[in-house]
Amino acid sequence: MIEFKNVSKSYRDKLVLRNINMVFESGQFIAIIGSSGCGKTTLLKMINKLLPMNQGDILIDGKSVRDIPNMKLRQEIGYVVQEGGLFPHLTVRENLEIVPQLEKMEPDKRQERIFELLDMVNLEPKLYSNSYPCQLSGGQRQRVGVARAFATDSDLILMDEPFSALDPLTREELQDEIVKLQKEYNKTIVFVTHDMDEAIKCADKICFIQNGNVIQFDRTEEILKHPANDYVEKFVGKNRIWGNPRYIHASDIMCKEPYILSKDRTVLQALQTMRQNAINSIIVVSGKNRCFEGMVWLEDLRDLGGQEMSRNLGEVLSSDYVTVCEDTSLQDIIDEIDYKKSGIIPVLNERRELRGSLSKSILLATLSRRYRTSEEAVE
């Protein structure tokens, strides 16, 4: 965990960062984003003391960085920069050996560790270990840079716009790999970028900096849905959330007052309600908390007659339905609803209480909004 306490930084008379207070939880992927010169790289470099802070404190797992010797601190934190930051006069193997040598690792174990690191970033050890940086492509150099950051076996890795100089295909490939590695090894990654798409793709939380101030630090989906001000909204893009259906949840688009009846109401009452409101199904609940019991369909109830009209709905519930949770993503919802004859989907909380409902018409309206807003942005 990294905790910033009233951290400020000045260059001569210019205040670059002012009174930064926030916490990066362990095991999270944090993106720091903002326009050029906003202070994002300065903030990153104060974590490993490449730059001193003028005021406040930074704590790593409860211990102030002020109390940790510079060399020891940097040995314990992985660091990746553009082009990997490799020493050009050293081979790949020699670049990766630097930290293990400082830790006085035995030669045999050192060799084994280097091969593990190269395998981890999908570089064939025997093919690349004796190559020099000038003999590698930009993407390969960056992979070696990532491998070197993992050589410390640190829980914390800092990355300063590591993929900005790469071509789009290589950048996307490396983004996928670093996200995979972060989850696999449960690393805390602090990642500086100016690319909003990159931040959305990689990060659990995003920190926006403007003129030296943290103006929003929140989960990615919250920033997409609720930007703090015009600057964040403009940076994010007004309609970007519609291009990220995994961040749109059932609770964001559901009808909060669907047609419902209690399970002790009769078949006749259900038929009357459906005909009066021109609907073909009703959600059946019980109790004041609207506990979900099931559903009834117009076509099923029409087949009943005579004394069956007085039966309770709890006795004639259909099994032909699917439910979703409040936090089910739009992408998963679309997969579910395609299989249902009417497209009515009850939305439930963890206690199986009814929170709302979804339908094909709601989904179509949501999707059409995405394309309408995209066209407006083009105009």
N, C-alpha and C positions, 0 to 999 in steps of 0.2 A: 504494500500500500504506500502511495505517495501522498503526502499532505503538504499543501502550500498554506503558510500562515502569514498573512499581511506582507507578501513578497512584493518588493518594488525594485526597479532597476533604472539607472540613469546613465546616459553617456554625456559627460560634461554637464551642460545645463539642460539637456533634453531628457525628459522623463519618458522612458520607453515602455515600462510596465508599472502599473500602480495598484497597490493593495490587492494582490491576487490571493484569494481564499477559495480553495476547492480541494477535493480528495479524489485521487485515482485509485479505485479498488483493485486489489490483487486479482490477476487472471483476466483482466479486461483489456480490450483493444481500444485505445483512446486516440482519436484523431484531433489534432490541433489545426485549425484552419482560419484563414483570414487573408486579406489582401497583402501585397508586398510591403514590407516595412512595418507591419502591425505589431511585431514583437514575438511571433510564434517560435522562431528559431532561437531567439534569446531565451525564452522560457525553457525550451528543451535543454539548452546548454548549461543552464543554471542547475539542472538536476544532477549532472555529473561534474559540476564545478569547472567546466571549461570557461565559464564566465561567472564572476562573483556577483552576488546580489548585494544591493546597497542597504536593504532593509528587510526585516522579516526572517523567516526560516523555512527550510524544506526538510521534511522528515520522511525517511524511507523505513518502513516497518517500525515506526516509532522512534527512530534514532536520527538526530540532526546530522545533515551532511557536513555541517561546520565541524563536527567532532570526528569525522572520518578522514584520515589522510588521503590526499588526492590520488596517489597511485593505487592505494587499496580500493578506493571507491570505483575508480575507472576499470580496475581489473574485475570488479564484481558486476559491472553493467555492460551489456552488449551495446555496440554503437555502429550504426550503418548510415553512410552518407551517399551522395550521388557517385555513380561509377564505382561504388564499393570502397573507395578510399584505400586501395591497395598500394603497397610499396612497389614501385615499378622495377626496382633492381632485385626483387626477391621473387622466387617461384611461388606458385600457388601453395605448395607444401610449406615453404618457408614463411609465407604470410600467415598461414593457419597455425604454425608452430609457435608464434610469438607468445600467446597467452599460456599455452601449456608449458613452455620453457620457463616463463616467469613463475609459474606454479611448481617448478621443479619436478615435472612429471617425467617418469622414466622413459627412455627412448622407445622401447617396444610398445608401451602403452600410448605414447605420443603418436606413433605411426598408426596404431589401431584407431585412435581417436580421429585423426585426420581423414582416414578412409570412411569412418562413420559419418563425418560431417559432409564430405563430398557426396556420399550416397544419399544423405538426407535432402540435399538440394538438387538431386538428379544430375550429377556430374560424375562420369566414370573415373574413379580414382587413378587407375593405371594410365589412363589417357591424358588426364589434366593435371595431375599433381606436380609434374616437373615443367609445366608450361609457365611462361612469364605473362603478366597482365597484358602486354602489347599483342600477345598471340591469341587473346580471347576476344570474343564479341562483347558488346556492351552488356547484353543480358547475362552472359557467362561471368563477366567480372562482378556483376551485381549479385549473382548467386554465391560467388566466393565471399563477397562482403557479408551476405546473410549468414553463411556458414561460420565465418570468423566471429560474428556476434554471438552465435550459439556455442562457440568454443569455450566461453567462460562458464557455461552451465548455470548462468545467472537466471534468476526469475524475472529480471527486468531488462528490456531491450529498448533502446532509443533509436528512432529512424527519422532522418532529416531529408525529406523529399527524395527517397531512395530511387524511385522509378521515373522521375520527371524527365530524364534525358533519354529514355528508351522509346522505341517505336510502339505504337498502340497494341499490337498483338503480343509482343514480349512483355509489355507492362501488364496487360490483363492476365497473362499466364503467371507472372510472378506475384501478382495480387492474390490470385487463387492459392498459390503455394504458401504464401506467408500467412494467410488466414488459416489454412489447413495446419501448418506447423504450430501456430499460436494455440489452436484448440487442442492439438495432439499433445503438446508439451506443457500446456497451461501456463504460458508466459504472460506477463504484463507487458504490453507493447504501447509505447507512446510514439505517435506517428505524425510528423509534420507534413502537411500537404496544402496545395492551393487548389486542388482538384476536388470539386464537390462529389462527382461520381465515384471517385476513389474512396472518399471518406464514407459515403453511404454503403459502398460495397464491403468495406473492410471493418468498419468500426462498430463497437457496441455503443459507445457514447462519443459525442462530438463537442469540442470546445471551440466556440467562436470568439476571436479576439478582434477588437476594433479600437484603434488609437490607444493601445496599451491597456485596455480594459477587457475583462472577460464579460461579454454581454449575454452569452447563453452557453450553458453547459448541461447537456441532457442526453437522454437516449435518442438514437437516430430517428426513430419514428415520431417522437414528440417534437423534434425540431422540424421535421417535414410537415407535421400537422399544425404546429403552433409556434412559428418563428417569433422571436422576442421583439423584433422591430423591423423597420423597412430594410435596413442593411442586411439582416439575416435573410429576410424574404427574397430580396433581390439576389443575394449570393446563392441561395438554395434554388431559386427558380420557382415562380408562383405555383406552377402546376406539377412540380417534379414528383410529388407523391403518387400521381396517377400512373407514372411509369414504374412504380415499385409496389405491386399489389401485395407483397408479403407484409407491408406495413399498414395496409388497410384491413381493419378487423370487422367482424360481424357487428360489434357494438357501434362502429362508426356509421354504418349505413342501414341498420335495421329499422323496421317500423316498431315503435315503442308501445303502441296500443293496438295490437292485432285483435281480430275477432276471437273471443274466447267464451266458453260456457263451463259451468261447474259440472263435475261428473255426475251429480245427482239430478241434473236437468234431464228432460225426456227427449226421446227421438223426435216427437212432434215439435217441440220447442226448437230443436236444432234445425229441422227442416224449414220452419217459419223464418228463423233468423237468416239462414242461407238464401232463401228466396227473396226476402226483403232487401238484402244487401248485395244480391247478385254475386255471391261467392260460392265456391264448390267444396269448401272444407272449413272446419272449425277446430281450433286447438282446445283440448279438454284439460281442465286444471282442477285442483282441490285446495281448499283453505285460503286464508287471506294473503298468504305469501305466494299464491299462484304456483303451487307445486305441479309440475308437468305430469299428466297421466297418460296422454296419448292424443290421437286425432280421430275425427270421423269425417267421412266423405259423402257428398251429396249422392253420388251414384250408388253407394252402398246402402244408404238409408232409404232411398226410393224403392228398393227391392223389398223393404219390410212393409207389413200391412197389419190391419186389424188391431189386435191387442198389443202387438209389438210396438205400436206408436207410443205406448205409455212406459216402455222400458227405459231405465236410466242409461245415460250415455256411457257410464262406467262399465256397462255390460256388453256394449257393442263396439268397443274400441277397435280400430284397425291397426294392423301391424305394418301397414304400407306407409312408412314415413322415415325420415332421417333427421337427426338433430345436430346442431353445432354448438360449440362453446362461444362465449362472448369474444374470446381472443383468437378465434379461428380466422386465418388470413383469407382475403378475397380469392386468392389463387386456389386454396383448398375448397372454398365454398363452391366455386364454379365446377370443380371436379365432382362434388357431391350432388349438386342440383341437376346436373344433366341427366341423371338416371331416374328422376322422379316425375310422375305423370303431371303433377300440377306445379311443381317447383316451390311449394310452401315448405319452409324450413323453420321450425321453432328454434329460437336462440335461448340457451339455458346458461345459468351460472353453475358453479361447482357443486351447489346443493340441489341441482336439477330444478331450480325455480325458473319460471318463464320470465325472460327479460324483454323479448320482442320476437319478431319474425322476419324472414326474408322471402322474397319471391323472385321469379324471373324478371318481372317488371322492374323491381328495385335494382337488380343487377344490370339490366339493360340501361336504366337511367344512369347508374354509376359509371358504366363503361362509356356511354355516350358523352357524359360530362368530360371524361378524359380527352376524347377526340375533339369536342367543341372547344375546350380551353387550349388545346394544342393548336387548333386553327387560329384562334384569337391571337395566340402568341406570335404566330407567323405573320399575321396581318399587321 
